[in-house]
Amino acid sequence: MKSNLFKFSLIALFFLILVGCNKDDTEDQLVTSFTTEETELNAKVDNTTEVISDTFLQVYEYEESAVKSPIHPFLPDCATITVEDTDTSKEVTVDFGTEGCEVRGGHIVKGKVNMSYVVDTEAMTRIINYTLEDFFVDDVQFVGSKIVTRQKANDNGNPQYTMSLGLTVTFADGTQASRTGSKVREWIEGSFNGNWGDNVFLITGAWETNFKNGSTHSTTIITPLRREASCRFLVSGVVELVRTNYSGSLDYGNEECDNLAVFTNDNGEEREIRL
């Protein structure tokens, strides 16, 4: 009897251990899936916001250039530009329509970008306001506005744009997030040569992304992100990520144009992320 009871106890103990291990494994898998999914979503927001910045800078620099081509060198033919000038101000609207236009890099952009600023050709800095109206990049919707401080030349002698962020992002599946913070874009190559395709920017800054489910993502660029106009993705740079349930860093690579980045958590574990 004692022998049978002992055997039963061993079996019960083994079963409990097995169930406990399976539960831990399942929880680990769920956490891994959750963190990877949210990291990918956050990286996609980072990448698509650069498409907005590209559009804004292309239009602004074209409007302020001394010589204008009758055909816009940066935007597709399906985009319509409307300009209202006064002696002291300018308002510019770019309408990509409801069907959308394919811009450089292969992204489909829909909706309008409205920008306004005071005209002062002597000023070394200029404040530019712009808002987004029914605006989509691919299947991601952006709602909000930005204030951009544009410097003719920073300490390195390069044009620079400091952007305050205030955006709400909605993905195709209904997932929603809001983003606040600021970033700085330094134009390090190709400025004012009339060829947008060879332009290169370095991006620094920090921001916070709040998901509707309560998760908060804080992002700080620790190695400047490199944005090349010839590539639809960020090509290098490292950001530090602090999340509700995990932390780590996201490395965009070594200047290769691909849709991959590597997330490394605080334990040193690496996972490939698709942008």
N, C-alpha and C positions, 0 to 999 in steps of 0.2 A: 504493500500500500504506500509506504513511504517512498519506495523507489518510483512508483507511478506518479506520485505527487511531485517528486523532484523533477522528473522528466517533463511533466506538464508546466512546471514553473520555468524551466529552461526554455521550452517552446514559446511560452507567453512572453518571456523577457526578450527572446530573439525577435519575436513579432513586433514588439514595441520599439525595439531598436531599429528594425527595418522600416517601420512606418515613420519613425522620427527622421531617419535618414532621407526617405523619399520625400517627406514634407519639406525638409531643409533644401533638398535638391530642387523641388518644385518652386519654392520661394526664391531660390537663387536664380532659376531660369526666368521667373516672372520679373524680378528686379532687373536682370540683365536685359530682357526684352524691353522693359519700360524705359530704362535709362538710354538704351540705344535708340529707341524710337524718338524720345524727346530730344536727344542730342542731334539726330538727323533733322528733325523739324526746326530746331533752333539754327542749325547750320544753313538750312534752306532759306530761312528768313534773312540771315546774314548775306547770303549770296544774291537773293532777289532784291534786297534793298540797294545793293550796288548797281543794279539795273536802273533803278529810279535815279540814283545819283548820276549815273552816266547820262541819262536822258536830260536831266536838269542842266548839267554842265555843258553838254553839247549845244543845247538851245541857247543858253545864256551867252556862251562865248561866241556863237555865230551872230547873235543879235548885236553884240558889242564890237564885233570885228569891223575894221575900217573898210574892208572890201567884201561885198557879199555876192555870191554866185546866185543867179536866178533859180538854180536848182539846189535845194538844201543838201550839203555834202554829207550830213550825218543821219538824217531821218528818211524813212521810206516815203514814196510818193503818196501813199494812202493817208499819211498824217497831215492834218491841216493846221497851219500856224496863223493866229490872229494877233495883231499888234495894235495897241492904242498908245499913242505918244502925246505927251504935253511938253511944255518947255522944261519941266522939272521932274517928270516921272514917266515911267513906262510900265505897261501891263501887257503880258504875253500869255497867250493860251495855246497849248498844243493839244489837239484833239485826235486821238487814235481811233475814234469811232467805237461802235458797239460790237462790231465783228472782229476788230483787232488788227494790228499791223505787226509784221515780223521785223524786229530791229536787229542790229548787229549782235551776233552770238546766237541767233536762232530763237530768241525768246519772243513770245506773242504778247503784245501790250495792248490793253483796251482802256478807254476812258480818257480823262483830261488831266493835264497838269496846268495849273494857273499860277503865274508868278508876277510879282510886282516889286519895283524898287525905285529909289530916287536917282535921277540922272545927275552925276557930278563927275566929269571926266578928270578932274584934278585930284580927287580923293584917292588915297592909297588903300582905303578899305571901303566896302560897300555892303549894306545890309539888304538882303534879298528875302522876301517872304514868298513861300509857295504852298499851295494846297492841292490835294488830290481829290478828284471827283469821279465816282464810279470807276475807280482805277484798279486794274488787274495786271499782274505779271504772270503769264501762263494761267494757271487755275487758282492763283493765290490773290485774294483781294486785300488792298491796303486803303485804309481810311485815316486821314489826319493831315498834319501840316508840318512844315519845317521853317526854321529861321536860319539862314546861311550868312555867315560873315566871310566875305571874299577879300583876301589880301592880294594886291598886285605882286608882292614879293615878300617872302618870309626871310628868316635869318640866313637861309641857304640860297636866297635869290630866286626861289621858285614860287609860282602862284600857289595859293593855299586856300582851302575852304573849310571853315569850322561850322559844323552842322549840329543844331539841337534837334533831338528826335522826339516825336510824339505821334506814334502810329498804332492803329489797331489792325491786326492781321487775322484774316479768316481763311483757313485752308478748305480744299474742295470737300472734305469729309465733315465740315462744320467745326472742326477744332479752331478755337479762337485764342489769341494772345495779344497783349498790349506791350508796347515797348517805349521806354523813356531813357534818355541819356544824351550823350554827345559823341561825335567822332570828328576827326580832322583828316582831310584828304590833301596830301601834298603832291603836286603835279611835277614829277621828277624827270620825265622824258617826253619828247614830242610836242611840247607846248607851242601853240600858235604857228605850226607849220602847215596847217590846212589839211592834215591827214590824221583823222581820228584813230585809224587802225594801229598806229605805232605809239600811241600814248600809254604811259605807265604812271600809276599812282601808288603812293604808300599811305596806308590808313592806320591811324592810332585812335584810341578812345576807350570808353567804357559805357555800358548800358545795362538795363535790367529788362528782362522779358517775363511777364506774368501771364501764365496760362489760366484759362477759365476754371480748370479743375483745382486751382489753388497752388500749383507748383510755381516756384519763382526761380528764374535763371539769371544769375549775375555774370556778366561777361566783361573781362578786361583784356585788352590786347597787350601781350607782353613782348612779342616780336612783331614789328609792323607787318600788316597784311599787304601783299602785293597784288594789285589789280592791273591786269594788262588788257587793254581794249580789244586785242585780238583773240582773247579767250573768254568764254562765257562763265568761267569759274574763277574764284580766287586761286592763285597759283602757289602762294607760300605765306608763311607767317604762323604765329602761334597765339591762341587765346586761352586764357585761364577761365575755367568754368566753375562756378559755385552754385550748386543746385539744392533743392529741398531735401532730396534723399541721397545725393552723391556729389562728388566733386572730381575735378581732373583737368586735363588740358586737351585742346584740339589742335592738331598740327596739319596745316594745309599742304605740306609737301615742299619740294625743292624746285619750284618754278616750272614744273611740268604742267601742261594744260590737260587736266583730267578731272573727273567728277568724284575724286576720292580724297578723304582726309582720314587721319588716325586719331582716335580718342584714347587717351591713357588715363585710367582712374587713379585714385590716391594709393591704390595697392600695387601700381605698376602694371596692371593688366591692360593690354591693348586690344582695341576693336576697330575694324575698318568701317568708316561712315561714308555713305553715298550722298552727294550733294544734290 
